[in-house]
Amino acid sequence: MHPALSNIVRSSTRKSGDRLKILTFSTHERYQSNMANINADFWVINNPKIKAWNSQYAEVPKNHKLLNNIEKISDIPNYLNFDAVLSHEKFMQFDIALIISKHLHIPLICLEHICMTESRTPLRKKIGNTNVFISEYSVKSWNFEGEHEVVNHGVDTNVFHNKKIKRENNILSVVNDWKNRDYECGFTLWKTITQNMPVVVVGNNPELSEPAKNIDDLVNFYNRSSIFLNTSIFSPLPTTLIEAMACGCCVITTANGMCPEIIKNGINGFISNDENELKGFLNKCLEDQSLCRKIGEEARKTILENFSLESFTNRWNEVLQKAVTKNWWEL
């Protein structure tokens, strides 16, 4: 039986609440690791030509299964009858996912992690059967006016927690490929405002830093530093920012993306786009550890109240069920 026919039969016999089968790609390991409790199994195309899963960033979740040696659609095992294909980005994945969607006759779910910039304008034309964004801010950034879903970030606050240990008086930043992504992650800004200050950098950055060995190692980095500095320019909401907050760091951040909606200046963090003001915040926090502790405690409360992993999981369950049951082929 042709895979498309098998998938049509599956969709017609599937019951509400049945565990779903989703075909997807290796993309954002830390984000995908948070999808471990969703009522679905994810088969992950793990092709180095696209992107291979990097276990240094996160272990493969229990409900994710890597599909290796997938070079073309015919390499996807015929016995796997999928309910949908999920694309995490529009640069390469979307085009492949669209072909898969048509070939297997399954809906294409398009998840957008990034903000719109002028150079990304052509990507606006790439629209899935179900379109998902990580925040309302991201929806506005893309000027997306069609039907869409929003799934806010979630943090496993049992893993990312405040160990209540003595922290070192330094400034932590966690970024990968920072120099090459200066335009969106603010490497030049970081160099300018942290000059002659005690800094720690974690991430895959040749000649600058190494990534954490695993999640536990990353949590320890968050807990050893009193201050976390985020210099992102175009990210809707950096995962590292909310992880640091969950671990009780005193966060200092640029006022971009969703950050102004989350950070209340002087209460659960410090926020500005002014270089001198950011420097002032850093110096102030380096000189006052009790202030850092107070801000860090409020930061964790913010995450507990607004970014629970349970809410993230429940919302994804709703989105996936809706995506596979609507008449997507008529859209």
PECORUR-V254021 format. One record per residue. N is the residue number from 1. RES is the residue in three letters. PHI is phi in radians with two decimals (NA if undefined). Layout:
N/RES/PHI + N/RES/PHI
This chain:
1/MET/NA + 2/HIS/-1.07 + 3/PRO/-0.92 + 4/ALA/-1.10 + 5/LEU/-1.16 + 6/SER/-1.07 + 7/ASN/-1.20 + 8/ILE/-1.14 + 9/VAL/-1.09 + 10/ARG/-1.07 + 11/SER/-1.15 + 12/SER/-1.41 + 13/THR/-1.85 + 14/ARG/-1.19 + 15/LYS/-1.74 + 16/SER/-1.03 + 17/GLY/1.61 + 18/ASP/-1.07 + 19/ARG/-1.19 + 20/LEU/-1.59 + 21/LYS/-2.05 + 22/ILE/-2.08 + 23/LEU/-1.61 + 24/THR/-2.62 + 25/PHE/-2.35 + 26/SER/-1.21 + 27/THR/-2.48 + 28/HIS/-1.89 + 29/GLU/-1.00 + 30/ARG/-1.20 + 31/TYR/-1.14 + 32/GLN/-1.16 + 33/SER/-1.14 + 34/ASN/-1.31 + 35/MET/-1.59 + 36/ALA/-1.10 + 37/ASN/-1.79 + 38/ILE/-1.22 + 39/ASN/-1.36 + 40/ALA/-2.81 + 41/ASP/-1.90 + 42/PHE/-1.94 + 43/TRP/-1.69 + 44/VAL/-1.84 + 45/ILE/-1.18 + 46/ASN/-1.94 + 47/ASN/-1.86 + 48/PRO/-0.99 + 49/LYS/-1.20 + 50/ILE/-1.73 + 51/LYS/-3.03 + 52/ALA/-1.71 + 53/TRP/-1.14 + 54/ASN/-1.88 + 55/SER/-1.24 + 56/GLN/-1.17 + 57/TYR/-1.42 + 58/ALA/-3.00 + 59/GLU/-1.23 + 60/VAL/-1.13 + 61/PRO/-1.08 + 62/LYS/-1.08 + 63/ASN/-1.79 + 64/HIS/-1.98 + 65/LYS/-2.18 + 66/LEU/-1.36 + 67/LEU/-1.82 + 68/ASN/-1.59 + 69/ASN/1.06 + 70/ILE/-1.68 + 71/GLU/-1.78 + 72/LYS/-2.58 + 73/ILE/-1.01 + 74/SER/-1.17 + 75/ASP/-1.39 + 76/ILE/-1.23 + 77/PRO/-0.95 + 78/ASN/-1.17 + 79/TYR/-1.33 + 80/LEU/-1.58 + 81/ASN/-1.68 + 82/PHE/-1.61 + 83/ASP/-1.70 + 84/ALA/-2.94 + 85/VAL/-2.06 + 86/LEU/-1.98 + 87/SER/-1.78 + 88/HIS/-1.72 + 89/GLU/-2.76 + 90/LYS/-1.84 + 91/PHE/-1.32 + 92/MET/-2.30 + 93/GLN/-1.05 + 94/PHE/-0.97 + 95/ASP/-1.09 + 96/ILE/-1.19 + 97/ALA/-1.09 + 98/LEU/-1.13 + 99/ILE/-1.11 + 100/ILE/-1.08 + 101/SER/-0.99 + 102/LYS/-1.24 + 103/HIS/-1.20 + 104/LEU/-1.66 + 105/HIS/0.96 + 106/ILE/-2.31 + 107/PRO/-1.19 + 108/LEU/-1.74 + 109/ILE/-1.75 + 110/CYS/-1.91 + 111/LEU/-1.78 + 112/GLU/-1.93 + 113/HIS/-1.65 + 114/ILE/-1.86 + 115/CYS/-1.58 + 116/MET/-1.37 + 117/THR/-2.26 + 118/GLU/-1.04 + 119/SER/-1.21 + 120/ARG/-1.69 + 121/THR/-0.91 + 122/PRO/-1.04 + 123/LEU/-1.22 + 124/ARG/-1.04 + 125/LYS/-1.30 + 126/LYS/-1.54 + 127/ILE/-2.17 + 128/GLY/-1.56 + 129/ASN/-1.26 + 130/THR/-2.26 + 131/ASN/-2.03 + 132/VAL/-2.08 + 133/PHE/-2.17 + 134/ILE/-1.52 + 135/SER/-2.94 + 136/GLU/-1.13 + 137/TYR/-1.01 + 138/SER/-1.12 + 139/VAL/-1.03 + 140/LYS/-1.16 + 141/SER/-1.04 + 142/TRP/-1.46 + 143/ASN/0.92 + 144/PHE/-1.50 + 145/GLU/-1.87 + 146/GLY/-1.45 + 147/GLU/-1.09 + 148/HIS/-2.69 + 149/GLU/-2.19 + 150/VAL/-2.12 + 151/VAL/-2.14 + 152/ASN/-1.21 + 153/HIS/-0.97 + 154/GLY/-2.27 + 155/VAL/-2.22 + 156/ASP/-1.36 + 157/THR/-1.32 + 158/ASN/-1.39 + 159/VAL/-1.46 + 160/PHE/-1.56 + 161/HIS/-2.41 + 162/ASN/-1.54 + 163/LYS/-1.39 + 164/LYS/1.03 + 165/ILE/-1.77 + 166/LYS/-1.19 + 167/ARG/-1.70 + 168/GLU/-1.42 + 169/ASN/-1.47 + 170/ASN/-2.49 + 171/ILE/-2.02 + 172/LEU/-1.71 + 173/SER/-2.34 + 174/VAL/-2.18 + 175/VAL/-2.60 + 176/ASN/-1.82 + 177/ASP/0.90 + 178/TRP/-1.09 + 179/LYS/-1.07 + 180/ASN/-1.25 + 181/ARG/-1.90 + 182/ASP/-0.95 + 183/TYR/-1.10 + 184/GLU/-2.03 + 185/CYS/-1.97 + 186/GLY/1.24 + 187/PHE/-1.14 + 188/THR/-1.08 + 189/LEU/-1.06 + 190/TRP/-1.02 + 191/LYS/-1.05 + 192/THR/-1.19 + 193/ILE/-1.49 + 194/THR/-1.84 + 195/GLN/-0.97 + 196/ASN/1.16 + 197/MET/-1.92 + 198/PRO/-1.31 + 199/VAL/-2.15 + 200/VAL/-2.32 + 201/VAL/-2.09 + 202/VAL/-2.13 + 203/GLY/2.59 + 204/ASN/-1.41 + 205/ASN/-2.39 + 206/PRO/-0.88 + 207/GLU/1.21 + 208/LEU/-2.19 + 209/SER/-2.79 + 210/GLU/-1.98 + 211/PRO/-1.25 + 212/ALA/-1.08 + 213/LYS/-1.17 + 214/ASN/-2.89 + 215/ILE/-1.11 + 216/ASP/-1.05 + 217/ASP/-1.12 + 218/LEU/-1.12 + 219/VAL/-1.03 + 220/ASN/-1.14 + 221/PHE/-1.06 + 222/TYR/-1.03 + 223/ASN/-1.41 + 224/ARG/-1.47 + 225/SER/-1.78 + 226/SER/-1.41 + 227/ILE/-2.19 + 228/PHE/-2.08 + 229/LEU/-1.94 + 230/ASN/-1.98 + 231/THR/-2.01 + 232/SER/-1.08 + 233/ILE/-1.97 + 234/PHE/-2.04 + 235/SER/-1.25 + 236/PRO/-1.02 + 237/LEU/-2.85 + 238/PRO/-1.09 + 239/THR/-1.03 + 240/THR/-1.10 + 241/LEU/-1.10 + 242/ILE/-1.32 + 243/GLU/-1.15 + 244/ALA/-1.08 + 245/MET/-1.10 + 246/ALA/-1.09 + 247/CYS/-1.54 + 248/GLY/1.46 + 249/CYS/-1.31 + 250/CYS/-1.45 + 251/VAL/-1.61 + 252/ILE/-2.14 + 253/THR/-2.50 + 254/THR/-1.21 + 255/ALA/-1.66 + 256/ASN/-2.10 + 257/GLY/1.05 + 258/MET/-1.47 + 259/CYS/-0.92 + 260/PRO/-1.11 + 261/GLU/-1.39 + 262/ILE/-1.82 + 263/ILE/-1.58 + 264/LYS/-1.75 + 265/ASN/-0.97 + 266/GLY/1.44 + 267/ILE/-1.95 + 268/ASN/-2.08 + 269/GLY/2.86 + 270/PHE/-2.24 + 271/ILE/-2.52 + 272/SER/-3.01 + 273/ASN/-1.93 + 274/ASP/-1.58 + 275/GLU/-1.01 + 276/ASN/-1.13 + 277/GLU/-1.20 + 278/LEU/-1.09 + 279/LYS/-1.03 + 280/GLY/-1.08 + 281/PHE/-1.07 + 282/LEU/-1.08 + 283/ASN/-1.10 + 284/LYS/-1.06 + 285/CYS/-1.28 + 286/LEU/-1.12 + 287/GLU/-1.58 + 288/ASP/-2.44 + 289/GLN/-1.20 + 290/SER/-1.16 + 291/LEU/-1.12 + 292/CYS/-1.02 + 293/ARG/-1.09 + 294/LYS/-1.10 + 295/ILE/-1.11 + 296/GLY/-1.09 + 297/GLU/-1.13 + 298/GLU/-1.20 + 299/ALA/-1.09 + 300/ARG/-1.10 + 301/LYS/-1.02 + 302/THR/-1.04 + 303/ILE/-1.19 + 304/LEU/-1.04 + 305/GLU/-1.46 + 306/ASN/-2.14 + 307/PHE/-2.35 + 308/SER/-1.26 + 309/LEU/-1.19 + 310/GLU/-1.10 + 311/SER/-1.12 + 312/PHE/-1.03 + 313/THR/-1.13 + 314/ASN/-1.08 + 315/ARG/-1.16 + 316/TRP/-1.12 + 317/ASN/-1.04 + 318/GLU/-1.10 + 319/VAL/-1.11 + 320/LEU/-1.14 + 321/GLN/-1.08 + 322/LYS/-1.14 + 323/ALA/-1.13 + 324/VAL/-1.59 + 325/THR/-1.82 + 326/LYS/-1.33 + 327/ASN/-1.35 + 328/TRP/-1.13 + 329/TRP/-1.22 + 330/GLU/-1.58 + 331/LEU/-1.37
